[in-house]
Each structure stands twice: as structure tokens, then as C-alpha cells.
Amino acid sequence: MFHVITERDYSEFSRKQIGEYTDFDKALEAAQKAIAGRDDLRYIIEQTDGHVDSYGNQIVTVVAESD
């Protein structure tokens, strides 16, 4: 599962989840559309595989992010 997130000024407090996708190409397309024309936003695509840590939080891996 791929989670698409937008972020403003590298601040975790400004993160907004755009959507969840099973296909990476669709996730990348949605991420690029979400920040199109917005210089103040960047996207992050995280992948999850269902594993959790000892606190019950999902373990995520960042697979793509914009500059």
C-alpha cells in the first residue's frame, strides 16, 4: 500500500494525506497532481506492508519524495 502525503516547508505538522494506492504509478501521478503549480508544497510517498512496531504503529518506508 502506498500513502501519498503533501507537506509544506518540511514541517510534519503541515502533512496532509492525499490518498492510498496499491499501484506505485498511480500514487506518483496523484502526488504530482497534488503539488502541480504549488512551489510551497512537496510530496512524500510512503509504502507500508502491514508490519507494526512494538507500539502498534505501522512501519513505513519512504519510496519517493519531491525536491
C-alpha positions as CSV (number, residue, x, y, z in Angstrom):
1,M,0.0,0.0,0.0
2,F,1.3,3.4,-0.9
3,H,0.3,6.5,1.0
4,V,0.6,9.9,-0.7
5,I,1.3,12.8,1.6
6,T,1.8,16.5,0.9
7,E,4.0,18.7,3.2
8,R,4.6,22.4,3.4
9,D,8.1,23.8,4.3
10,Y,9.4,20.4,5.5
11,S,7.1,20.6,8.6
12,E,5.5,17.4,9.8
13,F,2.7,19.5,11.3
14,S,1.6,20.5,7.8
15,R,1.3,17.0,6.4
16,K,-2.0,16.0,4.7
17,Q,-2.7,12.6,3.3
18,I,-3.9,12.7,-0.2
19,G,-4.8,9.0,-0.7
20,E,-3.8,5.4,-0.5
21,Y,-3.0,3.4,-3.7
22,T,-2.0,-0.2,-4.4
23,D,-0.1,0.8,-7.6
24,F,3.0,3.0,-7.3
25,D,2.5,4.6,-10.7
26,K,-1.0,5.8,-9.7
27,A,0.4,7.1,-6.4
28,L,3.1,9.0,-8.2
29,E,0.6,10.5,-10.6
30,A,-1.7,11.6,-7.8
31,A,1.3,13.1,-5.9
32,Q,2.4,15.1,-8.9
33,K,-1.1,16.4,-9.5
34,A,-1.4,17.4,-5.8
35,I,1.6,19.7,-5.9
36,A,1.3,21.0,-9.5
37,G,1.8,24.7,-9.6
38,R,2.5,24.9,-5.9
39,D,6.1,25.8,-5.0
40,D,5.4,25.7,-1.3
41,L,4.3,22.0,-1.3
42,R,6.3,18.8,-1.7
43,Y,5.1,15.2,-1.8
44,I,6.1,12.1,0.0
45,I,5.1,8.6,-1.0
46,E,5.4,6.0,1.8
47,Q,5.0,2.3,1.5
48,T,3.5,0.0,4.2
49,D,3.3,-3.7,4.2
50,G,1.2,-4.4,7.3
51,H,4.0,-4.7,9.8
52,V,3.9,-2.8,13.1
53,D,6.4,-1.8,15.7
54,S,6.3,-2.6,19.4
55,Y,4.0,0.4,19.9
56,G,1.5,-0.7,17.3
57,N,2.5,2.0,14.8
58,Q,2.8,0.9,11.1
59,I,6.3,0.7,9.8
60,V,6.6,2.9,6.7
61,T,9.3,3.2,4.1
62,V,9.7,6.4,2.1
63,V,9.9,5.3,-1.5
64,A,9.7,8.7,-3.3
65,E,9.7,12.4,-2.4
66,S,9.9,15.6,-4.4
67,D,12.7,18.1,-4.0
